[in-house]
Amino acid sequence: MIQTDILIIGAGPVGLFTVFEAGLMQLRCHIIDSITQAGGQLKEIYPKKPIYDIPGFPSVLAGDLIDNLEKQIEPFQPSYTLGERAETVEKLTDNTFVVTTNEGTLHKAPVVIIAGGLGSFEARKPKLDSITFFEKKGVEFMIKDPNLYLNKKIIISGGGDSALDWALYFSEKSNEKIHLVHRSDSFRAHKDSVNNIYKLQTEGKVEIHTFSEVSLLKGKERLEEIEITTKEGVKILLPTEYWFPLFGLSPKLGPLTHWGLEIKKNAIVVDNTLDYQTNIPGIFAVGDVNTYPGKLKLILCGFHEATMAVQTAYKIIYPEKKHTLKYTTVQGINGF
């Protein structure tokens, strides 16, 4: 059982900034996220996308913003459960909450702050008859520990940053040639990544299959072979141990819809007159995951919502204590 003061659902920019605001009030935080790294969609989907509406930054890349937020919260030492989805919540008689993930990990806290952006991200799965059978037996939609796949026969499908980043990683770390399959010859990844992947192909470390798709999975107990079909209908059979179909992530509220929260148009209704608390006392929702009259889906609005939520969270955790707002310009960070 992981115990903390505030349990944060979502490791995107608003979730990370919540840690900072809580840290200023000496509250411990633990973060759950279904993605295997902190940063939410900013890090996973468009790390090279420039953002223009963060105060003090005329322009900042999404990935750099996450890096800065992680550095900002380092003094407060948050802990993480990554690569797992918050599945169920139970409110105990002492008004604390127990949140269990899809992997069975238990978390306990008196306050839950949902900062899940557009919801939990689920992998977009190809429509192949046997794909469910081979999940966790050679087919993986997320890479939690890359060391498990070093020097293995690997095929990666996709044309975005995630697919190319992992293809580059394994081609440099592994002794085996990496196969990259993409349905066109136009990659959505960063230009440097595309140039590097073609360079590695000339070196024999990567084989790129453009205008191709995986059409069949073969194996007895686990994945053994993959059939690739080209645009012209030519079928290629490749022996493999792991296939990573990295086609991006689809945001969904998922299990949160069964938590008893008030939901409106796929967002969690909150009280914006004070602290962005949901209809369940002790559970807050901040950032794009919430809704209220006049709601604006902007990162900076999520930062404000998180700040207000933490103020009430402190009162819930320490009802007998009086908290006086202190300014970082006076206290610094070490003063908190």
Order of alpha helices (4+ residues) and beta strands (2+ residues): beta-beta-alpha-beta-alpha-beta-beta-alpha-beta-beta-beta-beta-beta-beta-alpha-beta-alpha-beta-alpha-beta-beta-beta-beta-beta-beta-beta-beta-beta-beta-alpha-alpha
